[in-house]
Amino acid sequence: MAKFYKKSAVVFVILLVLPFVLIGQQRTGNIVEYFGKEKVEDIHEGKVIHVFNKALALSIPSFGFESSSFPVDPVFDKFLMEPNTQVKEGEVFDIDFFGRELKWNAIKVDSSNSFSGRDLRSGYIYLTYKSGSEKTVLFEASGHSLASINGYPYEGDHYDFGWNLIPLKLKKGINVFVLKVGRFPRVRARLLEPKSEVQFTTRDVTVPDLLIGEDMDYKAAIRVVNASDKWIRKYAIVAKVNDRERTTKINDIPPFTVYKIPFSIPSSTLDTSLAKVNVDLVLIQSNGQQVSTETLALNVKSKNKHHKRTFISDIDKSVQYYSVAPDKNGHSDGAALFLSVHGASVEAVNQANAYKQKDWGNLVAPTNRRPYGFAWEDWGRLDALEVLADSKKIFKPDNSKIYLTGHSMGGHGTWYLGATYPDHFAAIAPCAGYPDLLLYRGNRSERLLEMTEEQRMRYGISPKMFERMTAEYVPTAVENIVERAGTPSRTLKLIRNYLHHGVYVLHGEKDNVVPTSLARDMRERLGKFHPDFTYYEYPGGTHWYGDHSVDWEPIFNLFKQRTIPEVQDIKKLEFSTGSPGVSATSHFITIHQQQIPFEVSSFDFSWDTTFKIETKNVSLLEVDFTQLPGDIQRIELNGKEIGITSKENIYFREKDGDWNIVNKPSLEEKGPHRSGGFKDAFRNDVVFVYATNGSKEENDWYYNKARFDADTFWYKANGNIEMVADTNFSPRDYPNRNVVIYGNRSNNSAWDKLLKNSPVQVSNNNMKFGDRSLSGSNWGLYFIVPRTDSDLASVGVITATGLEGMKAAYANHYLVNGTTFPDFMLFDATVLELGTSAVKCAGFFGNDWSIESGDFEWK
């Protein structure tokens, strides 16, 4: 464990310095069109009234043991906790571990009106604007990962797409904007006067191709700017194509927000001679009055050629898209289906376009919610499953001929999805992929460790700095349990799941982005147990060496020879999972509950003369005997013989080492339908409910925190999350939907409607955790519990005991892939300054969702 944390200290530096070396290779000559999104330059939403061309810049070197779940951020700690803070040129913010002063230094824009330079890495930009009066503006910035504006947090545009428009009301006097520099050391910022309070913006639309030969309505999404202090209620979008139109009622839009709104496009007769067709949009009020108009030019495609499709996601009812390389002969029913997952920054359209059409199956490329998305974990994982399900409905493939492949980050997605859902695929083919995110980052840190002192100095890493970076660190019990929440993503712990299918590993011989050593490591690991894998290094191949980096004929030859076995033919089966809430089933056996939550659970099934199952870390198991042939009268479960009296779904529960048949478990217990960690709250058509019954400061903060999370989910996940005031929330109006509560029992009137019997209760100046009670205003909490009026939905809670804890809970790293959050986390107001060491308790509720049967660690 110490070795892991030692490596993680180096990872942060690697992520700072190496990407700028590697990007050059990524950007040359590949399909995937890295950074293929053209940055938005044109302004249609208003006129520029101010360009920020002078600023103060601060660089904060960080070589500590950063937690991805709770990274240290002393700058935002200062500006959020003390919103009236202003700084001057030359002012000392802090000193670093060498005793050097960290100062705010003046910086000016370059010829592109951008603040840029190597010194901005891990840096901050401080901007001010003096307004003569209160007035509404749109703050447009790009290149930053976060913003603090007059003490409130806002999502950034760290991939520099130019998407972000932030409606806000400037206060009279000095307004302070603090930007945290993102992926690239360049930031641009300006203020716009909006042309109207409510309007469309075409920055970041999601649209389908209109398909010749298909008679159907289409789903699309466009963003609507509400630059007013009022809710936009009972509006609708009218979409017109040729002589047809369709009206879509839209959800209410909160004040000073930009919402991405789904709408329907009607089916119409398409002119096959045209490559594009205009879709005219009108935003109307309930009385029919027009508010805004826009025209979108959509591609007209044949359904038998490469095209993209859209669908409504069950995660948040947003519109997502995937791309298709259809069977060139038009085969559908009974053909194969190939799921191809893309690399970082790659559009699904470009992923599918890299493949020539096959003559024995349809290829679909999901989006991962964004070109960067979630590395095919978290909501990227769910997106892949949704696309697989939607494409099965459309193409009706032979369910024994489903295959998985992908490149780079998509190669990781192939390793990860193939291990997590092994019975979904007959074969997998990771191309230029890393199996595990931590292994990938660890490998990059090893490269720094292997450098000479002279080489490290070239990256600005002195011997003293290197000594500090590599100092041994021993995690606490609390930190260990936080890390354990990430077990479902530890692909190598699930490695024997690859026995379900054939594996083809393709990697470039000279890949410096995803080092070839990672593929060779997997070759060695698979070679110890796997009887059906192929390994090929493309001679001289870099990270991308043409379309055959993915469209490699030997891969599809291997696919053609593999099918998912029929259940009656399965005589041996192994399966592992990190959590039943992520993956629970292989074929006819389901792990419902674990003995130790978020440790690896597994079963090993064999059926020769005896039907045998051996389990590890399993407390409730289901076997679907209806799928199995013959008359099974008894099984052997962990050495105990158990009689089977009927051919049905039978449940087996372990208690004190003994196994017995039990009734179907109550859905009130943990299971595949609802098993926690905290991040699980952000799905199932989730709705955010914010507090309005506190002080003005509390109400403003919780509203802005919910708005900040909704904006982040839009940017990172192409999301569309509904916000509702607590006074307007009725559980019966939002049945079976996940709810995230912002506030506590003292200030959120929806608390008792959803959390009256929760084992954790939070009010101003007090937190009760079972029989334990803590006082003070400095506590912040995240936790998840079942929604008691639903068999499926959960309630996530973002809460605090007072103003200090409330602001400490600002960070939403639970919406970032690779972060780990158990069911419950308690921290104090020092979390932005101290990181994970400020987490005082973390853990998992028991299978009955109680504290008493749970697993918690206190500090």
C-alpha positions, 0 to 999 in steps of 0.5 A: 500500500505504501508503494501505491501512495509513493507512486501517487505522489509522483503521478501529480507531477507526471500529469503536469509535465508529460502531457505537454510532451505527449500531446504532440504525438496524439495530435498528428495524423489520426482519425480520431481527430484529437482536439477535434472540437473547433473552439467557439469564436463567434458570439451570437448571444450579445455584444462584448462589453469588456475583455479582460487583458490584465490580471494577477497570476499565482502558481501553486506547486503541488507535489504532495499526496493528492487525493483525487476525491478531496484535492487540496485547494487553498486558493479556492478555500480563501475566496469561497470562505472569505468572498470579499477577499481582494488581492494586490500585485506582489501580495504573498499568498503563501510560502512553498515547502522550500520557503519561497514566497508565492506571490500574485504577479501581474500578467497580460494577454497575448495577441489572442487575448489569452493569458498564457505561459508555462508558469500558469500550469497549476495556476490561478488567474485573478480578475476584477471588474468595476461596475457602476451599477448592478447589471446582468452580464454573460461571463464567457471564459475558456481554458479554466477548470473552475471559477469563483465569482464573487465567492460562488463556485462555477464550472469551467471550460478546461478543454478550451471549447468556448462553451461556457456562458455564465449568466450573472448579476454584477454587483455595484463596485468591484467584482472578483473572478478567480479562475483555476487554470485547466488542462492547457496553460491558457485562459481567456475571459470577457463579459457580454451584454446579453441580447435578451434575457432568454435565448437559444445558444448553439454552443454545444447542441446534440443532434441526430442525422436525419435518415432516409428510409426511416419514418420516426421522430428524432431527439435533439437538445439545445441550450437555453440561456436564462439571464434573468432572476426569474424562473422560466416556466411553461415554455416550449420548443417548436421544431419545424422541418419542411412542412411538419412541426413538433412542440415539446414542453420543457422543464422549468429553467432556474434563474441565471442558468443555461440549461440544455433542453431536449426536444423532438424533431418531427419525421418528414419527407427528405429530399435525397439530393440534399446533404443537409436540411434546416430545422427551424426552432422557436422558443415560445411562452405558454401564450404562444409568444415567440421568445427566441429563434434558431435554425440548425442545419442537420445532415441527411444520411442513408441509414445504410451508410455511416450515421449518428443516432440519438436517444434519451438517457435514463440517467437524467433524461438528457439527449445522447448520441452514438455513431453507426457503421452499419452492415454494408449489406443492410443486414440487421436481424441476426447479424453481429453487433460490435461496440467500439469505444473511443479514446480521450477527446475523440468524437463517436462519429470519428470513431465509427468513421475509422471502420469500413462497413462490415458484411456480417454486423453493425458497429456502434460507437457510444459517446461516453457522454463526452469526447473525454467523458469518464474513461468508460467508468461511472456514467461512461459505463452507463452510457455504453450499456445504454447504447448497447441496449438501444442498438439491440432494439434497432438492429436486433442482432444475434445475442450470441454475437456481441463484441467489444473493442476500442482504442486508447482510453477506449482500449481501457474501456474495452478492458474495463467493460469486458471485465465488468460485464463479461457475459455481455460479449463473445470476444474483446479487442483492446487497442493501445489500451491500459487495463486499469487507470491506476496502473496507467498513471503508475506506469507514467510515474515509473517513467519519472522514477527511471529518469536520471537526475539531469533528465528530471531537472529538464522538467524542473524537478530538483533533487530536493523536490524529487526526494519530497515527492518520493517520500513514503506515505502510509494511508490512514484507515479512513483513507483506505476505506475511501480508496476501497470505494474504487474497487469496481474500477480495479480491473486487474482484481477482476482479471479472471472474468476475461475467461468468459471470452476470447481476447485480442490485444493490439498495440503499437510497438513504439507507443509512447502515449499508452506505453507498450509495456502495459500491453506486454504486462497484460500478455504476461498476466493472461498467459498464466491462466487464459487459454484463448488470447492473441497478442500482436504488436504492430511493427513500428506502430506509435499510438495511432498509425492509421485506421488499422489501429482499430479496423484490424482484420485479424480482430474481426476474424477472431470475433467471427470465430467466437460466440457467447455460449448457450447457458445449457453448454456452460459447465464452468464459470468464474465471475468477480465484482467489486460491487453488485450495484455495478455488476452482479450477474454472469449468465444465470448466477447473481451476487446480490450482497457482499459480506464486506462492501466494495471488496472483491466478491466472486463465485466459481461454478462447475458442473460435472457430476455435481453442481458446485459453487464456491464463493468469496465475500458473498452473503446472498446469492441467486441462481436462476434454475429456470435457464438450466437443463435437466432436473437438478435436485441438489447443489453443493454450495461452499461445501454444503449440500443443499436440496433443490425442490423446484425449478425457479429462481432460488436465493441462498443466504450465508449466516455465520458460515452456513448457507440456506435457502431463503425467500426473495430478498426485500428490495429495501435491502442492498442489492444490484438495484441499489447498493451505494457508494455516494456517486450512485445517487447521480442517475435514475433521472436524478433531480436536485432539491435545494434548500430555501428555508434557511438564512439568505446566505444559506439559501443563496449558497445551496441554490448556487451549489446545486446549480454548480453541480448541474452545470458540472454534470452538463459540461462533463456528462452532456447532462440535463438535471432538473433543479427544484426548490424544496418548497416545490418538491412533492415526492409523488410528483417525482416517483421512483427518481433519485433525489439529491438533497442540498441542505439540512433538516433545519433549512430544507423542507424536503428533508422530512419527506425523504429522510425522516427515518435516515440513520444520519440526521443533520441540522444546524450545529448538530449531526447525529450518526446513529447514537453518536452526536457531533456539534458545531457549524464546521461539519460537511457530509455526503451520504446516500440512503434508499428512498423509502417510498421507492423500491429502486431510487436513492437519496443523495445528501450534500449537507452541512451543520453550518456555514463553514461546513457548507462551504467546505462541501463545495467541491464536486469531485464526486462528478469526476471519474476515478474518484472514490466515494463510499456511502458516507463521508464526514469532513470538517471545514479544513478539507480544502486546506488539508484534503483527505486528512480532513475526512473524519469518518468514511464507510458503508452502510450494512446490507440492511442500510443500517449503521450497526451492520455497516463498516465505518472508520473514524479518525 
